[in-house]
Amino acid sequence: MKRWREFDYTGQWDGTGLAYRPVVNVVLSNGSKSIPVVALIDSGCDCVMVNKDIANALGITSNPLRKMRVGGITGLRDDGFKFEITVQAPSLDAFVADATFVPGLPFACLLGQKGFFDSANVHFEKTKHKFYIQAIS
């Protein structure tokens, strides 16, 4: 069994105070183009979501056949599109994700159920400001 890797919650100002969130540094890749970003681990997100502005840095353009309406818990809806990328997250082998690129996403990347949670066990200890990631073997 693979070992658990420990991470600290990261404090970020949210306009009302310091909010501690489970974020990690990841590398997003499309062929030979890669970009390091900070990603929020979001168990409520269905898939890997990426801020649409990052698509340009990865040389990705929207494909009309892959466009879709996306929304979140707030009920806001916007146009996004899907594109397959490679994600390298701490403690895990790189994995391919059918990422959804969304305009105005408040984080560079959300690591959600399809892709990230399919590859990892995650244990949150919010009161200790710690979380743990273990690769699924």
MDTraj code that builds the backbone (N, CA, C; nanometers):
import mdtraj as md
import numpy as np

residues = "MET LYS ARG TRP ARG GLU PHE ASP TYR THR GLY GLN TRP ASP GLY THR GLY LEU ALA TYR ARG PRO VAL VAL ASN VAL VAL LEU SER ASN GLY SER LYS SER ILE PRO VAL VAL ALA LEU ILE ASP SER GLY CYS ASP CYS VAL MET VAL ASN LYS ASP ILE ALA ASN ALA LEU GLY ILE THR SER ASN PRO LEU ARG LYS MET ARG VAL GLY GLY ILE THR GLY LEU ARG ASP ASP GLY PHE LYS PHE GLU ILE THR VAL GLN ALA PRO SER LEU ASP ALA PHE VAL ALA ASP ALA THR PHE VAL PRO GLY LEU PRO PHE ALA CYS LEU LEU GLY GLN LYS GLY PHE PHE ASP SER ALA ASN VAL HIS PHE GLU LYS THR LYS HIS LYS PHE TYR ILE GLN ALA ILE SER".split()
xyz = np.array([
    [0.0848, -0.1179, 0.0000],
    [0.0000, 0.0000, 0.0000],
    [0.0894, 0.1242, 0.0000],
    [0.0525, 0.2221, -0.0779],
    [0.1300, 0.3458, -0.0861],
    [0.1067, 0.4304, 0.0381],
    [0.2071, 0.5111, 0.0707],
    [0.2023, 0.5940, 0.1913],
    [0.1174, 0.7189, 0.1690],
    [0.0618, 0.7689, 0.2774],
    [-0.0106, 0.8962, 0.2768],
    [0.0916, 1.0091, 0.2775],
    [0.0675, 1.1134, 0.2003],
    [0.1527, 1.2321, 0.2030],
    [0.0739, 1.3453, 0.2675],
    [0.1362, 1.4125, 0.3626],
    [0.0702, 1.5183, 0.4399],
    [0.0905, 1.6551, 0.3741],
    [-0.0167, 1.7359, 0.3757],
    [-0.0145, 1.8731, 0.3251],
    [-0.0820, 1.9645, 0.4265],
    [-0.0417, 2.0898, 0.4275],
    [-0.1069, 2.1911, 0.5108],
    [-0.2139, 2.2626, 0.4303],
    [-0.3249, 2.2926, 0.4950],
    [-0.4226, 2.3825, 0.4341],
    [-0.3530, 2.5162, 0.4120],
    [-0.3881, 2.5846, 0.3072],
    [-0.3274, 2.7137, 0.2759],
    [-0.4266, 2.8247, 0.3086],
    [-0.3813, 2.9237, 0.3853],
    [-0.4659, 3.0375, 0.4183],
    [-0.4707, 3.1365, 0.3035],
    [-0.5916, 3.1759, 0.2666],
    [-0.6115, 3.2737, 0.1598],
    [-0.7166, 3.3739, 0.2056],
    [-0.6923, 3.4994, 0.1762],
    [-0.7872, 3.6045, 0.2094],
    [-0.9067, 3.5930, 0.1166],
    [-1.0277, 3.5884, 0.1719],
    [-1.1480, 3.5755, 0.0887],
    [-1.2372, 3.6985, 0.0933],
    [-1.1851, 3.8100, 0.1399],
    [-1.2636, 3.9329, 0.1467],
    [-1.3241, 3.9562, 0.2840],
    [-1.3418, 3.8505, 0.3604],
    [-1.3981, 3.8645, 0.4951],
    [-1.3009, 3.8169, 0.6020],
    [-1.1970, 3.7490, 0.5606],
    [-1.0992, 3.6963, 0.6549],
    [-1.0157, 3.5899, 0.5887],
    [-0.9378, 3.5241, 0.6698],
    [-0.8508, 3.4191, 0.6206],
    [-0.9294, 3.2889, 0.6111],
    [-0.9312, 3.2294, 0.4920],
    [-0.9979, 3.1007, 0.4703],
    [-0.8910, 2.9971, 0.4403],
    [-0.8967, 2.8848, 0.5096],
    [-0.7985, 2.7785, 0.4890],
    [-0.8572, 2.6738, 0.3955],
    [-0.7816, 2.6438, 0.2891],
    [-0.8318, 2.5545, 0.1849],
    [-0.7273, 2.4486, 0.1501],
    [-0.7754, 2.3316, 0.1027],
    [-0.6821, 2.2274, 0.0586],
    [-0.6375, 2.2537, -0.0861],
    [-0.5245, 2.3186, -0.1018],
    [-0.4719, 2.3474, -0.2354],
    [-0.3348, 2.2820, -0.2511],
    [-0.3049, 2.2432, -0.3745],
    [-0.1765, 2.1815, -0.4080],
    [-0.1257, 2.2401, -0.5394],
    [0.0049, 2.2323, -0.5574],
    [0.0655, 2.2718, -0.6838],
    [0.0572, 2.1543, -0.7794],
    [0.0073, 2.1798, -0.8999],
    [-0.0012, 2.0765, -1.0037],
    [0.0586, 2.1321, -1.1325],
    [0.0861, 2.0427, -1.2256],
    [0.1309, 2.0834, -1.3584],
    [0.0278, 2.0313, -1.4574],
    [-0.0264, 2.1227, -1.5380],
    [-0.1212, 2.0873, -1.6430],
    [-0.0453, 2.0856, -1.7748],
    [-0.0686, 1.9826, -1.8571],
    [0.0054, 1.9701, -1.9827],
    [-0.0863, 1.9357, -2.0985],
    [-0.0474, 1.9867, -2.2150],
    [-0.1095, 1.9539, -2.3424],
    [0.0057, 1.9353, -2.4408],
    [0.0395, 1.8105, -2.4685],
    [0.1551, 1.7838, -2.5544],
    [0.2822, 1.8352, -2.4889],
    [0.3561, 1.9199, -2.5614],
    [0.4835, 1.9714, -2.5092],
    [0.4665, 2.0981, -2.4249],
    [0.3452, 2.1506, -2.4164],
    [0.3211, 2.2716, -2.3373],
    [0.2714, 2.2350, -2.1984],
    [0.3336, 2.2960, -2.0982],
    [0.2964, 2.2706, -1.9582],
    [0.2906, 2.4022, -1.8831],
    [0.2076, 2.4041, -1.7793],
    [0.1985, 2.5224, -1.6944],
    [0.1733, 2.4778, -1.5501],
    [0.2531, 2.5303, -1.4556],
    [0.2273, 2.4992, -1.3141],
    [0.1172, 2.5916, -1.2621],
    [0.0242, 2.5359, -1.1855],
    [-0.0845, 2.6145, -1.1279],
    [-0.1133, 2.5649, -0.9865],
    [-0.1854, 2.6444, -0.9125],
    [-0.2353, 2.6044, -0.7811],
    [-0.3773, 2.5530, -0.8007],
    [-0.4042, 2.4328, -0.7497],
    [-0.5345, 2.3692, -0.7675],
    [-0.6018, 2.3455, -0.6328],
    [-0.7313, 2.3676, -0.6298],
    [-0.8129, 2.3396, -0.5115],
    [-0.8660, 2.1973, -0.5213],
    [-0.8480, 2.1188, -0.4169],
    [-0.9079, 1.9856, -0.4117],
    [-1.0531, 2.0047, -0.3716],
    [-1.1450, 1.9668, -0.4610],
    [-1.2871, 1.9964, -0.4433],
    [-1.3696, 1.8690, -0.4609],
    [-1.4039, 1.8060, -0.3493],
    [-1.4793, 1.6806, -0.3551],
    [-1.6219, 1.7005, -0.4066],
    [-1.6686, 1.8232, -0.4112],
    [-1.8021, 1.8504, -0.4633],
    [-1.8051, 1.8778, -0.6128],
    [-1.6881, 1.8846, -0.6737],
    [-1.6785, 1.9094, -0.8173],
    [-1.6811, 1.7748, -0.8901],
    [-1.7567, 1.7665, -0.9972],
    [-1.7722, 1.6401, -1.0692],
    [-1.6487, 1.5983, -1.1483],
    [-1.5666, 1.6946, -1.1898],
    [-1.4553, 1.6633, -1.2798],
    [-1.3399, 1.7585, -1.2530],
    [-1.2356, 1.7488, -1.3341],
    [-1.1282, 1.8466, -1.3289],
    [-1.1769, 1.9689, -1.4073],
    [-1.1761, 2.0847, -1.3431],
    [-1.2161, 2.2092, -1.4094],
    [-1.0962, 2.3027, -1.4091],
    [-1.0811, 2.3765, -1.5190],
    [-0.9673, 2.4656, -1.5356],
    [-1.0179, 2.6009, -1.5826],
    [-0.9574, 2.7076, -1.5300],
    [-0.9924, 2.8416, -1.5753],
    [-0.9643, 2.8514, -1.7245],
    [-1.0613, 2.9015, -1.7994],
    [-1.0522, 2.9071, -1.9455],
    [-0.9300, 2.9849, -1.9939],
    [-0.8823, 3.0828, -1.9175],
    [-0.7644, 3.1604, -1.9573],
    [-0.6403, 3.0727, -1.9705],
    [-0.6349, 2.9623, -1.8985],
    [-0.5192, 2.8733, -1.9027],
    [-0.5140, 2.7959, -2.0341],
    [-0.6282, 2.7798, -2.1001],
    [-0.6304, 2.7087, -2.2281],
    [-0.5333, 2.7723, -2.3272],
    [-0.5300, 2.9050, -2.3328],
    [-0.4393, 2.9731, -2.4258],
    [-0.2941, 2.9388, -2.3970],
    [-0.2556, 2.9362, -2.2695],
    [-0.1175, 2.9046, -2.2318],
    [-0.0805, 2.7618, -2.2707],
    [-0.1801, 2.6745, -2.2788],
    [-0.1565, 2.5353, -2.3170],
    [-0.1760, 2.5119, -2.4666],
    [-0.2036, 2.6196, -2.5419],
    [-0.2233, 2.6060, -2.6857],
    [-0.3539, 2.5383, -2.7224],
    [-0.4533, 2.5515, -2.6366],
    [-0.5834, 2.4870, -2.6576],
    [-0.6847, 2.5915, -2.7030],
    [-0.7561, 2.5588, -2.8093],
    [-0.8654, 2.6451, -2.8536],
    [-0.9960, 2.5676, -2.8377],
    [-1.1010, 2.6415, -2.8176],
    [-1.2327, 2.5813, -2.7992],
    [-1.2757, 2.5096, -2.9265],
    [-1.3251, 2.3892, -2.9113],
    [-1.3789, 2.3113, -3.0217],
    [-1.5308, 2.3209, -3.0133],
    [-1.5970, 2.3712, -3.1191],
    [-1.7432, 2.3859, -3.1123],
    [-1.8163, 2.2558, -3.0794],
    [-1.7553, 2.1424, -3.1143],
    [-1.8197, 2.0138, -3.0856],
    [-1.8056, 1.9735, -2.9399],
    [-1.7173, 2.0390, -2.8662],
    [-1.6948, 2.0062, -2.7256],
    [-1.7498, 2.1135, -2.6322],
    [-1.8234, 2.2113, -2.6855],
    [-1.8801, 2.3173, -2.6016],
    [-1.9926, 2.2611, -2.5157],
    [-2.0104, 2.3249, -2.4015],
    [-2.1153, 2.2812, -2.3097],
    [-2.1516, 2.3938, -2.2150],
    [-2.2676, 2.3856, -2.1557],
    [-2.3080, 2.4778, -2.0505],
    [-2.2646, 2.4172, -1.9190],
    [-2.1988, 2.4969, -1.8378],
    [-2.1532, 2.4478, -1.7075],
    [-2.2104, 2.5359, -1.5983],
    [-2.2241, 2.4779, -1.4818],
    [-2.2747, 2.5518, -1.3671],
    [-2.2246, 2.4892, -1.2395],
    [-2.2469, 2.5586, -1.1327],
    [-2.2031, 2.5084, -1.0035],
    [-2.3136, 2.5205, -0.9018],
    [-2.2772, 2.5087, -0.7793],
    [-2.3729, 2.5119, -0.6701],
    [-2.4434, 2.6474, -0.6623],
    [-2.3794, 2.7534, -0.7140],
    [-2.4407, 2.8856, -0.7102],
    [-2.5529, 2.8997, -0.8119],
    [-2.5594, 2.8055, -0.9069],
    [-2.6621, 2.8123, -1.0093],
    [-2.6210, 2.8927, -1.1305],
    [-2.5062, 2.9585, -1.1241],
    [-2.4594, 3.0348, -1.2390],
    [-2.4269, 2.9404, -1.3529],
    [-2.4604, 2.9795, -1.4736],
    [-2.4343, 2.8983, -1.5926],
    [-2.3476, 2.9782, -1.6879],
    [-2.2563, 2.9098, -1.7540],
    [-2.1690, 2.9759, -1.8494],
    [-2.1266, 2.8741, -1.9544],
    [-2.0704, 2.9237, -2.0641],
    [-2.0221, 2.8364, -2.1693],
    [-1.8813, 2.7896, -2.1373],
    [-1.8587, 2.6626, -2.1465],
    [-1.7274, 2.6047, -2.1284],
    [-1.7038, 2.5040, -2.2388],
    [-1.5920, 2.4368, -2.2320],
    [-1.5656, 2.3304, -2.3282],
    [-1.4736, 2.2275, -2.2651],
    [-1.4774, 2.1062, -2.3196],
    [-1.3948, 1.9973, -2.2694],
    [-1.2740, 1.9781, -2.3600],
    [-1.1626, 1.9391, -2.2967],
    [-1.0415, 1.9088, -2.3719],
    [-0.9559, 1.8177, -2.2843],
    [-0.8959, 1.7171, -2.3451],
    [-0.8157, 1.6211, -2.2703],
    [-0.6766, 1.6774, -2.2424],
    [-0.6388, 1.6787, -2.1134],
    [-0.5070, 1.7263, -2.0716],
    [-0.4452, 1.6241, -1.9767],
    [-0.3175, 1.6427, -1.9486],
    [-0.2492, 1.5604, -1.8495],
    [-0.2298, 1.6438, -1.7235],
    [-0.2555, 1.5824, -1.6090],
    [-0.2425, 1.6493, -1.4795],
    [-0.1391, 1.5737, -1.3968],
    [-0.0401, 1.6462, -1.3464],
    [0.0573, 1.5872, -1.2541],
    [0.0341, 1.6505, -1.1170],
    [-0.0188, 1.5714, -1.0259],
    [-0.0481, 1.6176, -0.8901],
    [0.0470, 1.5499, -0.7929],
    [0.0723, 1.6119, -0.6778],
    [0.1636, 1.5528, -0.5793],
    [0.1191, 1.4130, -0.5376],
    [0.2150, 1.3251, -0.5205],
    [0.1935, 1.1886, -0.4716],
    [0.1271, 1.0960, -0.5729],
    [0.0972, 1.1452, -0.6925],
    [0.0263, 1.0638, -0.7907],
    [0.1050, 1.0534, -0.9200],
    [0.0821, 0.9443, -0.9929],
    [0.1310, 0.9378, -1.1296],
    [0.0492, 1.0374, -1.2102],
    [0.1090, 1.0899, -1.3164],
    [0.0336, 1.1803, -1.4042],
    [-0.0888, 1.1059, -1.4558],
    [-0.2006, 1.1774, -1.4660],
    [-0.3224, 1.1159, -1.5187],
    [-0.3824, 1.2049, -1.6259],
    [-0.4534, 1.1417, -1.7176],
    [-0.5203, 1.2145, -1.8250],
    [-0.6618, 1.2443, -1.7785],
    [-0.7027, 1.3693, -1.7985],
    [-0.8365, 1.4114, -1.7559],
    [-0.9071, 1.4813, -1.8707],
    [-1.0340, 1.4533, -1.8863],
    [-1.1181, 1.5257, -1.9804],
    [-1.1618, 1.6521, -1.9069],
    [-1.0746, 1.7523, -1.9070],
    [-1.0961, 1.8729, -1.8270],
    [-1.2020, 1.9622, -1.8897],
    [-1.2759, 2.0294, -1.8028],
    [-1.3735, 2.1281, -1.8465],
    [-1.3146, 2.2658, -1.8231],
    [-1.2997, 2.3432, -1.9308],
    [-1.2451, 2.4784, -1.9236],
    [-1.3610, 2.5758, -1.9081],
    [-1.3543, 2.6575, -1.8031],
    [-1.4654, 2.7434, -1.7634],
    [-1.4169, 2.8876, -1.7484],
    [-1.4877, 2.9850, -1.8086],
    [-1.4488, 3.1249, -1.7886],
    [-1.4823, 3.1700, -1.6466],
    [-1.3947, 3.2538, -1.5907],
    [-1.4226, 3.3144, -1.4608],
    [-1.4124, 3.2212, -1.3422],
    [-1.3558, 3.1035, -1.3596],
    [-1.3380, 3.0122, -1.2465],
    [-1.2499, 3.0815, -1.1429],
    [-1.2887, 3.0853, -1.0155],
    [-1.2112, 3.1610, -0.9162],
    [-1.0775, 3.0970, -0.8780],
    [-1.0513, 2.9757, -0.9222],
    [-0.9235, 2.9087, -0.9025],
    [-0.8693, 2.8714, -1.0396],
    [-0.7387, 2.8535, -1.0478],
    [-0.6793, 2.8102, -1.1750],
    [-0.7313, 2.6720, -1.2123],
    [-0.7502, 2.5866, -1.1101],
    [-0.7902, 2.4486, -1.1365],
    [-0.8648, 2.3935, -1.0155],
    [-0.9680, 2.3157, -1.0415],
    [-1.0380, 2.2394, -0.9382],
    [-1.0133, 2.0922, -0.9665],
    [-0.9688, 2.0191, -0.8667],
    [-0.9486, 1.8758, -0.8814],
    [-1.0706, 1.8056, -0.8251],
    [-1.1512, 1.7479, -0.9140],
    [-1.2789, 1.6898, -0.8745],
    [-1.2836, 1.5386, -0.8862],
    [-1.4061, 1.4866, -0.8832],
    [-1.4301, 1.3430, -0.8754],
    [-1.3686, 1.2645, -0.9916],
    [-1.4070, 1.2977, -1.1161],
    [-1.3538, 1.2253, -1.2320],
    [-1.2108, 1.2721, -1.2563],
    [-1.1203, 1.1827, -1.2518],
    [-0.9801, 1.2156, -1.2718],
    [-0.9043, 1.2122, -1.1412],
    [-0.9203, 1.3153, -1.0594],
    [-0.8406, 1.3233, -0.9363],
    [-0.8840, 1.2205, -0.8320],
    [-1.0106, 1.2231, -0.7916],
    [-1.0558, 1.1308, -0.6870],
    [-1.0618, 0.9865, -0.7375],
    [-1.0580, 0.9671, -0.8702],
    [-1.0451, 0.8321, -0.9256],
    [-0.9033, 0.7794, -0.9069],
    [-0.8067, 0.8701, -0.8866],
    [-0.6649, 0.8339, -0.8766],
    [-0.6113, 0.8384, -0.7343],
    [-0.6868, 0.8977, -0.6423],
    [-0.6322, 0.9233, -0.5087],
    [-0.7345, 0.9053, -0.3987],
    [-0.6837, 0.8642, -0.2841],
    [-0.7599, 0.8732, -0.1604],
    [-0.7210, 1.0069, -0.0974],
    [-0.8173, 1.0761, -0.0425],
    [-0.7903, 1.2049, 0.0216],
    [-0.8556, 1.2034, 0.1587],
    [-0.7798, 1.2468, 0.2576],
    [-0.8301, 1.2530, 0.3953],
    [-0.8134, 1.3970, 0.4440],
    [-0.9228, 1.4593, 0.4848],
    [-0.9205, 1.5979, 0.5309],
    [-0.9268, 1.6012, 0.6839],
    [-0.8418, 1.6816, 0.7467],
    [-0.8487, 1.7095, 0.8904],
    [-0.8488, 1.8616, 0.9068],
    [-0.9626, 1.9197, 0.8785],
    [-0.9779, 2.0659, 0.8759],
    [-0.9369, 2.1299, 1.0083],
    [-0.9752, 2.0695, 1.1205],
    [-0.9445, 2.1303, 1.2504],
    [-0.7941, 2.1379, 1.2767],
    [-0.7174, 2.0523, 1.2104],
    [-0.5712, 2.0541, 1.2249],
    [-0.5038, 2.1276, 1.1083],
    [-0.5850, 2.1791, 1.0143],
    [-0.5329, 2.2446, 0.8934],
    [-0.4413, 2.1514, 0.8153],
    [-0.4795, 2.0236, 0.8085],
    [-0.4013, 1.9218, 0.7374],
    [-0.4920, 1.8427, 0.6447],
    [-0.4330, 1.7957, 0.5337],
    [-0.4997, 1.6967, 0.4505],
    [-0.3927, 1.6029, 0.3977],
    [-0.4381, 1.4866, 0.3533],
    [-0.3459, 1.3794, 0.3148],
    [-0.3902, 1.3218, 0.1813],
    [-0.2926, 1.2882, 0.0983],
    [-0.3198, 1.2269, -0.0321],
    [-0.2447, 1.0951, -0.0398],
    [-0.3149, 0.9935, -0.0902],
    [-0.2553, 0.8611, -0.1106],
    [-0.2958, 0.8128, -0.2490],
    [-0.1966, 0.7727, -0.3286],
    [-0.2277, 0.7175, -0.4605],
    [-0.3031, 0.5872, -0.4456],
    [-0.4007, 0.5662, -0.5315],
    [-0.4726, 0.4384, -0.5353],
    [-0.3881, 0.3455, -0.6207],
    [-0.3497, 0.2327, -0.5621],
    [-0.2618, 0.1419, -0.6383],
    [-0.3398, 0.0512, -0.7289],
])
top = md.Topology()
chain = top.add_chain()
for i, resn in enumerate(residues, 1):
    res = top.add_residue(resn, chain, resSeq=i)
    for name in ("N", "CA", "C"):
        top.add_atom(name, md.element.get_by_symbol(name[0]), res)
traj = md.Trajectory(xyz[None], top)
